[in-house]
Amino acid sequence: MYALLFAGTGLSPAQISSLFVIWSVTGFVLEIPSGVWADLVSRRALLTAAPLLTGAGYALWTFLPSYWSFALGFVLWGAGGSLRSGTLQALVYEELGRHGGTDRYPVLAGRSAAVGTTAITAATALAAPVLAAGGLRAAGLASVLVTLLCAAVALTFPESRRRRESTHPTSPVAVLREGLAQLREGPAIRRAITVLSVMSVIGAMEEYLPLLAQATGVPAGAVPLLVLLVSIGGMAGGWFAGRGQGVLAPALVLAAVCLAAGAAGAAARHPAAVTLVAVAFGLVQWASATLDARLQDEISDGARATVTSMAGVGVEIVCLAVYGGYAAGSVWAGPGPLFAVAAVPYLVIAFAVRRPKRR
């Protein structure tokens, strides 16, 4: 609910978007260096440190609310996110590979995302009573405590990799070179990274979901419930990941239609239209797990986190474009029309991932 915190502090939509830009720029700058680092040191250690940085940012927002505190908090969050991005996928995929279970990656990744979304859903459901009882400060304090729990969970992750294989590069420069070589010589990797990057449009728009819910005209206390509805959609999509991969392109077309129609309904002040937005989020979550698995299948272990982080760079570039576009578009249009525009990229992706017809 931090968008409401920012708005309540007096920030304009353009200022809020500038914070999201700071967030993305931080992730952009640190994404590849953190990926290289994850290919050289303990990935479990990095996954433990990541939420602690994020929690420090939340603490700033909670106890020192101002534009510059929000900005520094996003720098810390961006740093934590860069430590996690690429690192988690590499650890999970390689651990599965050691047990001959890489075919389970999309299912595990999707269900992991679903469990995460379930936790977010539970937190969103609790937001209304927490806000009523203690305001945004209570919600912020709870967020800080949760990041400490995340760090504790990360410590329990299995990590079989004690030292790098002799055939793998052992210096940051060598790891980066291998990653760039895989990108340069692998058209399937480049295609997968491009598609995954564009898929993040809806993830960037998620930051504005409270504003879309607010635009339906519901009371402030009902805004978390509409955001909760969208979270449930994402949770369902993650849970079914790995199934029905043959209908990937039609599903993305349906996601685009639902997102545009739901956004139009929200702009017309119909709260029920947010259900269609929830369907779109679920379909995108389902498709993302499949596309992530396609990328991991193409990468070799020597620079897995580095190459995956390159996909993260693409995501940050897209997010920057979305935040900038939302800031500019907010001068002329409300959340509904802007969410409808965000549906267009998914029609393009559907065309890019469609299966060619056999002759």
C-alpha positions as CSV (number, residue, x, y, z in Angstrom):
1,M,0.0,0.0,0.0
2,Y,3.0,2.3,-0.3
3,A,1.5,4.2,-3.2
4,L,-1.1,5.4,-0.8
5,L,1.6,6.3,1.7
6,F,3.3,8.4,-0.9
7,A,0.1,10.1,-2.0
8,G,-0.8,10.7,1.6
9,T,2.5,12.5,2.2
10,G,1.6,14.9,-0.6
11,L,3.4,13.4,-3.5
12,S,2.0,13.9,-7.0
13,P,1.6,11.0,-9.5
14,A,4.7,12.3,-11.3
15,Q,6.7,12.3,-8.1
16,I,5.5,8.8,-7.3
17,S,6.6,7.7,-10.7
18,S,10.0,9.3,-10.2
19,L,10.5,7.1,-7.1
20,F,9.7,4.1,-9.2
21,V,12.3,5.3,-11.7
22,I,14.9,5.5,-8.9
23,W,14.0,2.0,-8.0
24,S,14.4,0.7,-11.5
25,V,17.7,2.7,-12.1
26,T,19.2,1.1,-9.0
27,G,18.2,-2.3,-10.1
28,F,19.5,-1.6,-13.6
29,V,22.9,-0.5,-12.4
30,L,23.4,-3.4,-10.0
31,E,21.6,-6.2,-11.9
32,I,24.5,-7.6,-13.9
33,P,27.2,-7.1,-11.2
34,S,25.1,-8.9,-8.7
35,G,24.5,-11.7,-11.2
36,V,28.3,-12.1,-11.7
37,W,28.7,-12.1,-8.0
38,A,26.1,-14.9,-7.6
39,D,28.1,-17.0,-10.1
40,L,31.2,-16.7,-7.9
41,V,30.0,-16.8,-4.2
42,S,27.4,-18.4,-2.1
43,R,24.0,-17.8,-3.6
44,R,22.3,-18.6,-0.3
45,A,24.2,-15.8,1.4
46,L,23.1,-13.3,-1.2
47,L,19.5,-14.4,-0.9
48,T,19.8,-13.9,2.9
49,A,21.2,-10.4,2.6
50,A,18.7,-9.3,0.0
51,P,15.6,-8.9,2.2
52,L,17.6,-7.2,4.9
53,L,18.4,-4.4,2.6
54,T,14.7,-4.1,1.6
55,G,13.7,-4.1,5.3
56,A,16.0,-1.2,5.9
57,G,14.2,0.7,3.2
58,Y,10.8,0.0,4.7
59,A,12.0,1.2,8.1
60,L,13.0,4.6,6.5
61,W,9.6,4.9,4.9
62,T,7.8,4.1,8.2
63,F,9.7,6.3,10.6
64,L,11.1,9.1,8.4
65,P,8.4,9.6,5.6
66,S,9.6,12.2,3.1
67,Y,10.4,12.2,-0.6
68,W,14.1,11.7,0.0
69,S,13.5,8.9,2.5
70,F,11.3,7.2,0.0
71,A,14.0,7.6,-2.6
72,L,16.7,6.1,-0.4
73,G,14.4,3.3,0.6
74,F,13.9,2.5,-3.1
75,V,17.7,2.4,-3.6
76,L,18.0,-0.1,-0.8
77,W,15.1,-2.1,-2.2
78,G,16.6,-2.0,-5.6
79,A,19.9,-3.3,-4.3
80,G,18.1,-6.1,-2.4
81,G,16.1,-7.0,-5.5
82,S,19.3,-7.1,-7.7
83,L,20.9,-9.6,-5.2
84,R,17.8,-11.8,-5.5
85,S,17.2,-11.5,-9.3
86,G,19.0,-14.2,-11.2
87,T,20.4,-15.7,-8.0
88,L,17.2,-17.5,-7.0
89,Q,16.5,-18.9,-10.4
90,A,20.1,-20.1,-10.8
91,L,20.2,-21.8,-7.4
92,V,16.8,-23.6,-7.9
93,Y,17.5,-24.7,-11.5
94,E,21.0,-26.0,-10.7
95,E,19.9,-27.8,-7.6
96,L,17.1,-29.5,-9.6
97,G,19.7,-30.3,-12.3
98,R,21.8,-32.2,-9.8
99,H,18.8,-34.4,-9.1
100,G,17.7,-34.8,-12.7
101,G,14.6,-32.7,-12.1
102,T,14.9,-29.6,-14.4
103,D,11.6,-30.5,-16.1
104,R,10.0,-29.6,-12.8
105,Y,11.4,-26.1,-12.9
106,P,8.3,-24.3,-14.4
107,V,6.0,-26.1,-12.0
108,L,8.2,-25.4,-8.9
109,A,8.8,-21.8,-10.0
110,G,5.1,-21.2,-10.7
111,R,4.0,-22.7,-7.4
112,S,6.7,-20.8,-5.5
113,A,5.4,-17.6,-7.0
114,A,1.8,-18.7,-6.1
115,V,2.9,-19.3,-2.5
116,G,4.5,-15.9,-2.4
117,T,1.4,-14.3,-3.9
118,T,-0.7,-16.1,-1.3
119,A,1.4,-14.5,1.4
120,I,1.0,-11.1,-0.3
121,T,-2.8,-11.8,-0.5
122,A,-2.9,-12.6,3.2
123,A,-1.1,-9.4,3.9
124,T,-3.4,-7.4,1.7
125,A,-6.4,-8.9,3.4
126,L,-5.0,-7.8,6.7
127,A,-4.2,-4.4,5.4
128,A,-7.7,-3.0,6.0
129,P,-7.9,-3.9,9.7
130,V,-4.2,-3.0,10.3
131,L,-4.7,0.4,8.6
132,A,-7.8,0.9,10.7
133,A,-6.1,0.0,13.9
134,G,-2.6,1.6,13.5
135,G,-2.5,3.4,10.2
136,L,0.3,3.2,7.7
137,R,3.0,3.1,10.4
138,A,1.7,-0.2,11.7
139,A,1.7,-1.6,8.1
140,G,5.2,-0.4,7.6
141,L,6.4,-2.0,10.8
142,A,4.9,-5.3,9.9
143,S,6.6,-5.1,6.5
144,V,10.0,-4.6,8.2
145,L,9.4,-7.7,10.4
146,V,8.5,-9.8,7.4
147,T,11.8,-9.1,5.7
148,L,13.6,-10.4,8.8
149,L,11.5,-13.6,8.4
150,C,12.5,-13.8,4.7
151,A,16.2,-13.7,5.6
152,A,15.7,-16.5,8.1
153,V,14.0,-18.6,5.4
154,A,16.8,-18.0,2.9
155,L,19.3,-19.5,5.3
156,T,17.5,-22.8,5.0
157,F,17.9,-23.1,1.2
158,P,19.9,-26.1,0.1
159,E,23.1,-25.3,-1.8
160,S,25.2,-28.2,-3.1
161,R,27.7,-26.1,-4.9
162,R,30.7,-26.0,-2.7
163,R,33.1,-24.8,-5.4
164,R,32.9,-24.0,-9.1
165,E,33.6,-26.7,-11.7
166,S,37.1,-26.5,-13.2
167,T,35.6,-25.7,-16.6
168,H,33.8,-22.7,-15.2
169,P,35.3,-19.2,-15.1
170,T,36.7,-18.1,-11.7
171,S,37.0,-14.3,-12.0
172,P,34.3,-11.6,-12.4
173,V,35.6,-10.6,-15.8
174,A,35.7,-14.2,-17.0
175,V,32.1,-14.9,-15.8
176,L,30.9,-11.7,-17.5
177,R,32.7,-12.7,-20.7
178,E,31.0,-16.2,-20.7
179,G,27.6,-14.6,-20.1
180,L,28.1,-12.2,-23.0
181,A,29.3,-15.1,-25.2
182,Q,26.1,-17.1,-24.4
183,L,24.0,-14.1,-25.2
184,R,25.9,-13.3,-28.4
185,E,25.9,-16.9,-29.7
186,G,22.4,-18.0,-28.5
187,P,19.5,-16.6,-30.6
188,A,17.1,-18.6,-28.4
189,I,18.5,-16.9,-25.3
190,R,18.2,-13.4,-26.8
191,R,14.6,-14.1,-27.8
192,A,13.7,-15.5,-24.4
193,I,15.2,-12.5,-22.7
194,T,13.3,-10.1,-24.9
195,V,10.0,-11.8,-24.3
196,L,10.5,-12.0,-20.6
197,S,11.5,-8.3,-20.5
198,V,8.3,-7.2,-22.2
199,M,6.2,-9.5,-20.0
200,S,7.2,-7.3,-17.1
201,V,4.9,-4.5,-18.2
202,I,2.0,-5.8,-16.1
203,G,4.4,-6.2,-13.1
204,A,5.4,-2.5,-13.4
205,M,1.7,-1.5,-13.6
206,E,1.1,-3.4,-10.4
207,E,2.6,-0.5,-8.5
208,Y,-0.4,1.6,-9.6
209,L,-3.1,-1.0,-8.7
210,P,-4.2,0.9,-5.6
211,L,-4.8,4.0,-7.8
212,L,-6.8,1.9,-10.3
213,A,-8.9,0.5,-7.5
214,Q,-9.4,4.0,-6.0
215,A,-10.6,5.2,-9.5
216,T,-13.6,2.8,-9.3
217,G,-15.1,5.0,-6.6
218,V,-15.0,2.5,-3.8
219,P,-14.3,3.8,-0.2
220,A,-10.6,3.9,0.9
221,G,-11.1,0.9,3.1
222,A,-12.2,-1.2,0.2
223,V,-9.2,-0.4,-2.0
224,P,-7.1,-3.2,-0.3
225,L,-9.9,-5.7,-1.1
226,L,-9.8,-4.9,-4.8
227,V,-6.0,-5.2,-4.8
228,L,-6.5,-8.5,-3.0
229,L,-8.7,-9.7,-5.8
230,V,-5.9,-9.1,-8.3
231,S,-3.4,-10.9,-6.0
232,I,-5.7,-13.9,-6.0
233,G,-5.6,-13.9,-9.8
234,G,-1.8,-13.9,-9.8
235,M,-1.8,-16.7,-7.2
236,A,-4.0,-18.9,-9.3
237,G,-1.9,-18.3,-12.4
238,G,1.3,-19.3,-10.6
239,W,-0.3,-22.5,-9.2
240,F,-1.2,-23.8,-12.6
241,A,2.2,-23.0,-14.1
242,G,3.7,-25.8,-16.2
243,R,0.4,-26.9,-17.5
244,G,-1.2,-26.2,-20.9
245,Q,2.0,-24.8,-22.4
246,G,0.6,-25.4,-25.9
247,V,-2.0,-22.6,-25.5
248,L,0.6,-19.9,-24.5
249,A,-0.2,-17.5,-27.3
250,P,-4.0,-17.6,-27.1
251,A,-3.7,-17.2,-23.3
252,L,-1.7,-14.0,-23.8
253,V,-4.3,-12.7,-26.2
254,L,-6.9,-13.4,-23.6
255,A,-4.8,-11.6,-21.0
256,A,-4.6,-8.5,-23.1
257,V,-8.3,-8.5,-23.8
258,C,-9.1,-8.9,-20.1
259,L,-6.7,-6.2,-19.0
260,A,-8.1,-3.7,-21.5
261,A,-11.7,-4.5,-20.7
262,G,-11.1,-4.5,-16.9
263,A,-9.3,-1.2,-17.1
264,A,-12.1,0.4,-19.1
265,G,-14.7,-0.9,-16.6
266,A,-12.7,0.5,-13.7
267,A,-12.5,3.9,-15.5
268,A,-16.3,3.7,-15.8
269,R,-16.4,3.3,-12.0
270,H,-17.5,-0.4,-12.0
271,P,-15.5,-2.1,-9.2
272,A,-16.5,-5.6,-10.5
273,A,-14.4,-4.9,-13.6
274,V,-11.3,-5.4,-11.5
275,T,-12.1,-9.1,-11.8
276,L,-11.0,-9.0,-15.4
277,V,-7.7,-7.3,-14.4
278,A,-7.2,-10.2,-11.9
279,V,-7.7,-12.7,-14.7
280,A,-5.1,-10.9,-16.8
281,F,-2.6,-10.9,-14.0
282,G,-3.2,-14.7,-13.5
283,L,-2.6,-15.5,-17.1
284,V,0.6,-13.4,-17.3
285,Q,1.9,-15.1,-14.1
286,W,1.2,-18.5,-15.6
287,A,2.9,-17.7,-18.9
288,S,5.9,-16.1,-17.2
289,A,6.9,-19.4,-15.5
290,T,6.9,-21.2,-18.8
291,L,8.9,-18.5,-20.5
292,D,11.4,-18.4,-17.6
293,A,11.9,-22.2,-17.9
294,R,12.6,-21.8,-21.6
295,L,15.3,-19.3,-20.8
296,Q,16.9,-21.5,-18.1
297,D,16.9,-24.5,-20.5
298,E,19.1,-22.6,-22.9
299,I,21.7,-21.3,-20.4
300,S,24.8,-23.2,-19.3
301,D,25.8,-23.3,-15.6
302,G,29.0,-21.4,-15.9
303,A,27.2,-18.0,-16.0
304,R,23.6,-18.9,-15.2
305,A,23.0,-16.1,-12.7
306,T,24.8,-13.6,-14.9
307,V,22.7,-14.4,-18.0
308,T,19.5,-14.5,-16.0
309,S,20.5,-11.1,-14.6
310,M,20.8,-9.8,-18.2
311,A,17.1,-10.6,-18.5
312,G,16.6,-8.6,-15.3
313,V,18.3,-5.7,-17.0
314,G,15.7,-5.9,-19.8
315,V,13.0,-6.0,-17.2
316,E,14.3,-2.8,-15.6
317,I,14.4,-1.1,-18.9
318,V,10.8,-2.0,-19.6
319,C,9.8,-0.9,-16.1
320,L,11.5,2.5,-16.6
321,A,9.6,3.0,-19.8
322,V,6.3,2.1,-18.0
323,Y,7.0,4.4,-15.1
324,G,8.0,7.2,-17.4
325,G,5.0,6.6,-19.6
326,Y,2.6,6.5,-16.7
327,A,4.0,9.8,-15.3
328,A,3.6,11.5,-18.7
329,G,0.2,9.9,-19.4
330,S,-1.2,10.8,-15.9
331,V,-1.3,14.4,-17.1
332,W,-4.0,13.6,-19.6
333,A,-5.5,10.3,-18.4
334,G,-6.5,8.4,-15.3
335,P,-5.4,4.9,-14.2
336,G,-8.1,3.2,-16.3
337,P,-6.9,4.3,-19.8
338,L,-3.3,3.9,-18.8
339,F,-3.9,0.3,-17.7
340,A,-5.7,-0.3,-21.0
341,V,-2.7,0.8,-23.0
342,A,-0.6,-1.6,-21.0
343,A,-2.5,-4.5,-22.6
344,V,-1.0,-3.8,-26.1
345,P,2.4,-5.4,-25.5
346,Y,0.8,-8.8,-24.7
347,L,-0.7,-9.0,-28.1
348,V,2.8,-8.5,-29.5
349,I,4.2,-11.2,-27.2
350,A,1.4,-13.6,-28.2
351,F,2.5,-13.2,-31.9
352,A,6.2,-13.7,-30.9
353,V,5.6,-17.0,-29.0
354,R,3.0,-18.6,-31.2
355,R,3.9,-22.0,-32.6
356,P,4.4,-22.2,-36.3
357,K,2.0,-24.3,-38.2
358,R,3.3,-27.6,-39.5
359,R,3.1,-28.2,-43.2
